[in-house]
Amino acid sequence: MKRKLAKLSGWMLLAALFSLALAKAAPFIALAQGESQGTARGQSLAEAYRIIASKQFVDLTQSFGPLTPVWKGFGGATFSAASDPATGHPYTIEKDGFRVFFYSMVGQYGTHVDPPAHFDPNGTTMDQLPLKQMILPLVVFDMTPMLKTDPNHALSIDDIKAWERRHGRVPAGSFAAVRTDMYKDWDTDQQRFKRDPFPAWSLDALRFLYEQRGIAANGHESMDTATDDLKSEAWVLKHGHWQIEVMANLDKVPATGAVIVVTWPKVRLGLGFPARAFAILP
């Protein structure tokens, strides 16, 4: 290499030395660029969190207990003190320093997730639902004006198109929720909450939103997807979609612009379980 360089003169020698230096420095340059990009990503994520933390959060979940409403085909929950299997005595703070509840309830209880496997023997179970579907853009269809003249109104395609004329096209990949304000009867008037028929979705509206607008999931305040029968819920779940039932506080969320976050336990091959949902407002 020295003999080759010695034969070069002037700018040719300078160019050769510069090329050699770049070749030796390349790994360090790449490392520095990677660190810079990593720092930028970290800063952007920190900035995103700062923005999110500054926003208003709205709980979309009902609390539940042994006496809260449940679908007539299921029994109520039982909460009891968990006991030491060796002695049969309940754990207490005074005796053991801690206490534990034993919960006995159907998976579809309170605000809960329905995965495809709930109706489809080959469907996705709740532990297999994608993490990225647990945070989605949220759109809310407010049916309360319609309920003044039709208390059991089912959201229609025409209702959706009227909504779009005011708010724009329903975004693909969003979570679509229907607001009925039924949630207000959850604690104060359980018999009214359990009324049948009730306002909810129409099957045509759900098919339109999934097939024509490409939504990712849907939710509602009632314990069922629609009043008439289980055809609407069966269609949603048997087509690989999931839903959240018994939602709350949709009257505190705008029609567009919010983000919904939904979480649930990772039950192996789970067919449904109480979920925690909340909205981050724009």
N, C-alpha and C positions, 0 to 999 in steps of 0.2 A: 504493500500500500504506500509506504514512504517513497519507494522508487517511482511509482506512478505519479504521486503528487509532485515530486521533484521536477518531473518533465513538464509540468503545467506552469504557466506564468500568468500574471495579471489577474484579470477578472475570472479567467477559467479556474485558477487556483482557489479564488474566493468562493466561486460557485460550488466547487467540489467539496470544500471544507464545510460549507453551509448545508449541503445535502447530507454529508456524513453526520453532522451534528443533529439534524432533524431525525435521521434514522435512529440514532441512539436515544433521542429524547421522546420518540413517539409513544412508548409505553407510559411515560410519566405524563405526557399531554393527555392521553386517553383517560388516565386515572383522574387527573385534575378535572377534566370535562365531566366525568362520571360523578365526581364529588359535587361539582357545581350544579349538575342537573338534579342530583339527589337533594341538595340543599334547597333548590328552587321548588322541587316537589314538596318538601317538608314545609317550606314557607307557604305554598299555596294551600296545603291542607290545613295548616294552622290558621290561615286567613279565612278559609271556609268555615272552620269551627267557630272562629270569632264572630262571623256573620250569623251562623246558626244560633249560637248562644244568646245573641242579642234579640232574637225573635220571640214572639209569643207562642207558647205551646198550649194546645187544647187536648184534654183527655177525651178520647172517643170510646172509652171502655166503661161498662157498668160494673160496679162492685157486686158481689153475690154472696149468698149464704144459704143455709138450709131452707129458708122460707121464701126465697125469691122465685119468680116464675120460671117454669120449665115447660117444654112441649108436653102435651097431654100423654104422649106415648112413653114418656120417661118418668121415673120417680124423682123425688127431691133428693138433695144432697144430705149427707150426715157428716158433721164435724165432731170429733171426739178426741179426748186426750190420748196420745199414743202411750203405750205401756211397755215396760221392760219385759221382753219375752221370757226371761229367766224367772221373774217373780210375779208377773201379771199385774204389777202395781204401776199406775200412771206416773210418768215423770213430772216432777214439780220443781219449781225454783227453790223452794225451801229445803227439799230433800236432796235434789240432784244438781241444783244450780242452773237448770234450764227447763224449758217445757216445749212440747212438740204436739202439733195437731195431726190426727189421722183423718184424711179426707176420703170419703166414699161418694163418688158421683159419676154420672155418665160423662163421656168426653165432650159431648155437645151441650155444655152448660155455661150459662152466662154469656158474655161476649166471647165468641169462640171462632176458631178457624175450621172450615170444612175443606179438606183436601180432596182431590179427585177420587182417592181410594175409598172415601166414605160411601160412594155409590157404584164405583167401578172396581171389580175384582182385580183388574190389571192396572189400576190407576196409581198415580204418584201418591205416596204417603207423606205425612206432614214433615218427617225428617228428611225427605228428599226434595222438598220445594226449594228453589234457588234462593240463596241469600239476597241476591240483588233484587228479588221481587218483594223483599220486606221493606223496601223504601221506594215509593213511587209518587209521581205527580198525582194530585187528588182533584177530582171534579165532583161537584155536588149538584144533584138535580133536586130543586126545592119543589115539592108537590103540595105544600101547605095551602097555597091559594086555591088549588083545585079541590081540596078536601072540604072546602066550605059548602060546595054544592054536590060533591060526590065523595062521601067519607071513606069509601073503599076503592078509590081510584087506583088503577094500575098504570104505571108509567108506560107511555106508548111511544112509537117511533115519531109520531107528529109532535109529541111533547119534547123529544130530544132535538128535533129539527128547529123547533121554536126556541129552545135553549141556545142552540148554535147560532141562531140569528142575532142573539144578544151577546154571546160570549165567545163566539168563534168555534171552529171545529173541535170536537173532542180529541185530545192528543192521543196518538198511539202510545201504548205502553203505560197508560194511566190506570189508576184505581177509581172506579166509578161508584159513587154512593148515592142512594136515594133518601132524601130527607122527608120524614112524615111527622116528626115531633112525637111519635109514639113513646119515645124513651122517657118522656116526662111522667108517664104512668107507671114506670117500673117499680118504684118504691111507694108511690102515693095511692095508686089505684090498680092493684095487680089484676083484678078481674077485667078491668077495661083493657089493660095491656094484653091480656090473653084473648081478647075478642076475636071472633071469626065470623064473617070475613074481616080483612084488614087491608090497609093501603100498602102496596109494595110494587114489584116489577110485573110487567107482562113478559111472556116468553118472547114475543116478537121484538120487544125493546132490547132484551138481553142478547138475542141473536144478532140484531143490528149492531150493537156496540162491540161485540166480539168479532163478528165477521166483516163488518164494513168500517169500523173505526179502530179495531185492533187493540182494545183495552186489555190489560193484564189480569185484572181481578175486579170483583164487585162486592158491595156491602150494603146492608140495610139495617133498620132498627128492629124489625120484627124477628120472630123466632123461625120463620120460614121465608123462602124466597118469594113465593106468591100464594095467593089465597086459595085458588081453585083446587090444586092437587100438587103432587111432587114433580110434575113434568118439567117445570122451569129449573128446579134445583138439579134434577137428573140430567137435563141437557147441559147445564154449566159444568157439572163435575165429570160427566162422561165424555166431555170434549176437552178434558185436560186442564180446566181452569179451577180456580179456588175462590172462596168467598169468606167474608166475615159477617156473622149474624149478631144481632142484639147490639148494634152500635149506639152511641150516645153523643149528644152535644153537636150534632151536625148543623144546628142552627147558629153555632158560634164560629163556623168556618165559611169562607167565601166560596163562591161558585167555582172559581179557578184561582190558580196561583199558589195554593198551599201544597205541602208535601205530607204524605201519610207514612208513618213508620209503624209496622206491625211485627210483633214478636210472639213466639210461643215456644214451649219446651220442646226439646228434640227427642220426642218419644219414638223409640225404634218401631218402625212400621205403624206409626200412629194414625188413627182414623179420625182424629179431631180432638181438640183440647181447648180450655179457656185460653184466650189470647189477650195481649195488652196492645192497644192501638192508640196512637196519638197523632195529632197534626201539628206541623210547624207552619205558622202563618207567614205570608209574604211580607 
